[in-house]
Amino acid sequence: MAFDELDAPLRDVTFVVVDLETTGGSAESDSITEIGAVKVRGGQILGELGTLVDPGRAIPPYIVEITGITTAMVRGAPRIEAVLPGFLEFARGAVLVAHNAGFDVGFLKAAAARAAIPWPRFQVLCTVKLARRVLSRDEAPSVKLSVLAALLGADTTPTHRALDDARATVDVLHALIGRVGNQGVQSLPELLDYIPAVSAEQRAKRALASDLPRSPGVYLFRGPSDEVLYVGTAVDLRRRVRTYFTGSETRGRMKEMVALATRIDHVECAHALEAGVRELRLISAHVPPYNRRSKYPMRGWWVVLTTETFPRLSVVRTPTDAALGPFRTRTDAADAALTIAEFCGLRTCTTRIGKGGRHGPKCPPREIGGCPAVADDEEGYRAAPELARALLRGEDDTPLHRMRTRVEELAAGELFESAARLRDRTAALGLVLRRMQRLGAIAAVDELIAARPAAEGGWEFAVIRSGRLASAGVARRGVAPMPVVEALVAAAETVLPDPTPLRGASPEELTVVARWLDGDGVRIVRTSSGWCEPVRGAGAWESWCTLARAARPPSVPTALPPSARTAQTPTVLVERQHTAARGHTEGAT
């Protein structure tokens, strides 16, 4: 039998089997009266721990009848605060086992919390769940400890005393492990994965992951015709892929995919950023049927300014140099376009107006008083598209201030529903502007080299060109970093940007890159030009817009704070039957 070199066989795993007696069934309101624990490894008992515990209260008569532990017996026994540290030291580094582990571990955790003792992150095995998985209901109609001890030939008979019951549970555990050994369960991860119901076919395909490395990367499930079924990313390729063949994978689509898979390819990556970017690119290239997202990264809706004499906003698939997006749906893009047009003074009619013509005579919205165009002549109208371009580029946030002022006016007039609708439109527009300007600032830099401390020491490096990851690598602990940087730059991908706001980069890839750059400890090694965002862009409005969207009760409309430039405590609620609250929020920098 070939074992996973990092998954120790069960004979080398240390188990601490624990049992408790308590004053009742609630971990919050009842207390522990006795602890019994047995430490075993490879079938050998390494040690035992057993003690009565003073619960600090009288033991109910029905509990005395079950356990035989009386109030007099526990008087003078140590309190749980004194017992727990010794138990935790006894169990340190072991796997906790209990019969109905939720009960016993729940009491121990609650006691540790009350005593302000940190609870270690134990791996826990429940013999009730294991027995129900291993034994049929015909063989074991009940999984009570006394029934299993008799059925499986335990040397110790349970007596409702903690140490005796812990010893009986040890015998039950060994008998159950013996039952599953001939089914290929040889290590602790395999035992834990065996407990949930997993088909034999699903478990048999675990061998597909046997040659995967324990490093960051991307994995590709391939089908009978070598087609790519699914693409995913992982910090530890082997550990992540093996979960697809266990009970922890509950998604129906993934089980169906695993049933079709015949082999698994992988691409090792330097670090998580490279893995995330490669995943997006491979999904886009192969369009796997079992991936739900990222199949068409460049597909989206954009709001653009037309090139007519009287420019207007149009919703299109392909961005121009003055564009906002991408939006997931055309409806969202159209809503943003209407909001910008209203507060920048752009026309909303689609009539084509030639040079020297005038806006108005053929404008249907104008006839009903709904066209926001600032002027009918070409000269007077020119300011509107310029203001819209400045808003998109982050050079002028006047339209956002106009929206805020209008919300205040509506709230002051107690038109709370109208104020709430405009507030939501403003918040949605502000956040999409913020996203595009944040990503556009990264894409505007021809070459940006950044470093991030690696968890195991050393540095992770990324060479980003026009918003795309062009090269990635790692300088291990003790390795001079700059030669690694120069080698990565020399081997980096050549990027040819276009004049659109994101310079042709995928918005999803740019988002992954931006999230990595925002991580703790990231440093700029070198850059071709300054990485900066516009001072009058939507970045100053981000927290304000987020607050406006999220910090309100669903049944009470709220108004936006009246100023995005004064740094004071925000007051955002607008009462339906009271005067609108007024306040301030964080200002622009």
JOVEN-V243971 format. One record per backbone hydrogen bond with DSSP energy under -1.0 kcal/mol. CO is the residue of the C=O (numbers start at 0). NH is the residue of the N-H. E is the energy in kcal/mol with one decimal. If there is no record, write none. Layout:
CO | NH | E
CO | NH | E
//
This chain:
3 | 6 | -1.4
8 | 11 | -2.2
9 | 12 | -1.4
13 | 94 | -2.5
14 | 39 | -2.9
15 | 96 | -2.5
16 | 37 | -2.3
18 | 35 | -2.4
20 | 32 | -3.5
20 | 33 | -1.6
25 | 29 | -2.4
30 | 22 | -2.4
32 | 52 | -3.1
33 | 20 | -2.0
34 | 50 | -2.2
35 | 18 | -2.6
36 | 48 | -2.8
37 | 16 | -2.9
38 | 45 | -3.5
38 | 46 | -1.3
39 | 14 | -2.8
40 | 43 | -1.8
43 | 40 | -2.2
46 | 38 | -3.0
48 | 36 | -3.1
50 | 34 | -2.5
59 | 63 | -2.0
60 | 64 | -2.3
61 | 65 | -1.2
62 | 66 | -2.9
63 | 67 | -2.1
69 | 73 | -1.2
73 | 76 | -2.1
77 | 53 | -2.2
78 | 81 | -1.2
78 | 82 | -1.4
79 | 83 | -2.8
82 | 86 | -2.1
83 | 87 | -3.0
84 | 88 | -1.9
85 | 89 | -2.2
86 | 90 | -2.2
90 | 93 | -2.2
94 | 15 | -2.7
95 | 124 | -2.8
96 | 17 | -2.8
97 | 126 | -1.9
99 | 102 | -1.2
99 | 103 | -1.3
100 | 104 | -2.6
101 | 105 | -1.2
102 | 106 | -2.0
103 | 107 | -2.2
104 | 108 | -2.7
105 | 109 | -2.3
106 | 110 | -2.3
107 | 111 | -2.3
108 | 112 | -2.4
109 | 113 | -2.2
110 | 114 | -1.7
111 | 116 | -3.0
112 | 115 | -1.1
119 | 121 | -1.7
122 | 95 | -2.2
124 | 97 | -1.7
125 | 129 | -2.0
126 | 130 | -2.3
127 | 131 | -2.3
128 | 132 | -1.5
129 | 133 | -2.3
130 | 134 | -3.0
135 | 139 | -2.6
143 | 147 | -2.6
144 | 148 | -2.7
145 | 149 | -1.7
146 | 150 | -2.5
147 | 151 | -3.0
148 | 153 | -2.9
160 | 164 | -2.7
161 | 165 | -2.2
162 | 166 | -2.3
163 | 167 | -2.3
164 | 168 | -2.2
165 | 169 | -1.8
166 | 170 | -1.6
167 | 171 | -2.1
168 | 172 | -2.8
169 | 173 | -2.4
170 | 174 | -2.0
171 | 175 | -2.4
172 | 176 | -2.5
173 | 177 | -2.0
174 | 178 | -1.3
175 | 179 | -1.4
176 | 180 | -1.2
179 | 182 | -1.8
179 | 184 | -1.4
180 | 183 | -1.3
185 | 9 | -2.5
186 | 190 | -2.1
187 | 191 | -2.8
188 | 192 | -2.3
189 | 193 | -1.3
190 | 194 | -1.1
198 | 202 | -2.4
199 | 203 | -2.3
200 | 204 | -1.2
202 | 205 | -1.6
203 | 206 | -1.2
204 | 207 | -1.9
205 | 208 | -1.7
206 | 209 | -1.4
208 | 211 | -1.3
212 | 237 | -1.6
214 | 236 | -1.8
215 | 268 | -2.4
216 | 233 | -2.2
217 | 266 | -2.6
218 | 231 | -2.2
219 | 264 | -2.5
220 | 228 | -3.4
220 | 229 | -1.2
221 | 261 | -2.9
221 | 262 | -1.2
222 | 225 | -2.0
226 | 222 | -2.8
228 | 289 | -2.0
229 | 220 | -2.3
231 | 218 | -2.3
233 | 216 | -2.2
235 | 239 | -2.4
236 | 240 | -2.5
237 | 241 | -2.2
240 | 243 | -1.5
241 | 244 | -1.6
242 | 245 | -1.3
245 | 248 | -1.2
250 | 254 | -2.1
251 | 255 | -2.1
252 | 256 | -2.2
253 | 257 | -2.8
254 | 258 | -1.9
255 | 259 | -1.1
256 | 260 | -1.5
262 | 221 | -2.7
264 | 219 | -2.8
266 | 217 | -2.1
270 | 274 | -2.0
271 | 275 | -2.6
272 | 276 | -2.3
273 | 277 | -2.7
274 | 278 | -2.2
275 | 279 | -1.7
276 | 280 | -2.3
277 | 281 | -2.7
278 | 282 | -2.5
279 | 283 | -2.2
280 | 284 | -2.0
281 | 285 | -2.5
282 | 286 | -2.4
287 | 290 | -1.2
295 | 298 | -1.7
300 | 326 | -2.5
301 | 315 | -2.6
302 | 323 | -2.1
303 | 313 | -2.8
311 | 305 | -2.7
313 | 303 | -2.8
315 | 301 | -3.2
321 | 304 | -1.3
323 | 302 | -2.8
326 | 300 | -2.2
328 | 332 | -1.6
329 | 333 | -2.7
330 | 334 | -2.3
331 | 335 | -2.1
332 | 336 | -2.3
333 | 337 | -2.2
334 | 338 | -1.9
335 | 339 | -2.5
336 | 340 | -2.6
337 | 341 | -2.2
338 | 342 | -1.7
339 | 343 | -1.4
340 | 344 | -1.5
340 | 345 | -1.6
344 | 373 | -1.9
353 | 356 | -2.0
359 | 362 | -1.8
362 | 366 | -1.3
364 | 369 | -3.5
365 | 368 | -1.5
375 | 358 | -2.8
376 | 380 | -1.9
377 | 381 | -1.1
380 | 383 | -1.6
381 | 385 | -1.3
382 | 386 | -2.1
383 | 387 | -2.1
384 | 388 | -2.5
385 | 389 | -2.3
386 | 390 | -2.2
387 | 391 | -2.2
388 | 392 | -2.2
389 | 394 | -2.7
389 | 395 | -1.2
396 | 400 | -1.7
397 | 401 | -2.3
398 | 402 | -2.1
399 | 403 | -2.3
400 | 404 | -2.5
401 | 405 | -2.3
402 | 406 | -2.2
403 | 407 | -2.1
404 | 408 | -2.2
405 | 409 | -2.4
406 | 410 | -2.6
407 | 411 | -2.9
408 | 412 | -1.7
409 | 414 | -2.9
410 | 413 | -1.8
413 | 415 | -1.1
414 | 418 | -2.3
415 | 419 | -2.7
416 | 420 | -2.2
417 | 421 | -2.2
418 | 422 | -2.6
419 | 423 | -2.3
420 | 424 | -2.0
421 | 425 | -2.7
422 | 426 | -2.6
423 | 427 | -2.4
424 | 428 | -2.4
425 | 429 | -2.9
426 | 430 | -2.2
427 | 431 | -1.8
428 | 432 | -2.3
429 | 433 | -2.2
430 | 434 | -2.3
431 | 435 | -2.2
432 | 436 | -2.6
433 | 437 | -2.4
434 | 438 | -2.5
435 | 439 | -2.8
436 | 440 | -1.8
437 | 441 | -1.1
438 | 442 | -2.4
439 | 443 | -1.7
441 | 444 | -1.3
444 | 465 | -1.7
446 | 527 | -2.5
447 | 463 | -3.2
448 | 524 | -2.9
448 | 525 | -1.5
449 | 461 | -2.1
450 | 522 | -3.0
451 | 459 | -3.3
453 | 456 | -1.6
457 | 453 | -2.0
458 | 474 | -2.7
459 | 451 | -2.5
460 | 472 | -1.7
461 | 449 | -2.3
462 | 469 | -3.1
462 | 470 | -1.3
463 | 447 | -3.0
464 | 467 | -2.0
467 | 464 | -2.7
469 | 492 | -2.1
470 | 462 | -2.9
472 | 460 | -3.2
474 | 458 | -2.4
475 | 478 | -2.4
480 | 484 | -2.2
481 | 485 | -2.6
482 | 486 | -2.0
483 | 487 | -2.3
484 | 488 | -2.4
485 | 489 | -2.2
486 | 490 | -1.6
499 | 502 | -1.9
501 | 504 | -2.0
505 | 509 | -2.7
506 | 510 | -2.0
507 | 511 | -2.0
508 | 512 | -2.4
509 | 513 | -2.8
510 | 514 | -2.2
511 | 515 | -1.8
512 | 516 | -2.5
513 | 517 | -1.6
515 | 518 | -1.4
518 | 521 | -1.3
522 | 450 | -2.9
525 | 448 | -3.2
533 | 536 | -1.5
537 | 540 | -1.3
538 | 541 | -1.0
540 | 544 | -3.0
541 | 545 | -2.6
542 | 546 | -2.3
543 | 547 | -2.2
544 | 548 | -1.8
545 | 549 | -2.2
546 | 550 | -2.3
552 | 555 | -1.4
556 | 573 | -1.1
562 | 584 | -1.0
565 | 567 | -1.5
568 | 583 | -1.4
571 | 558 | -1.2
//
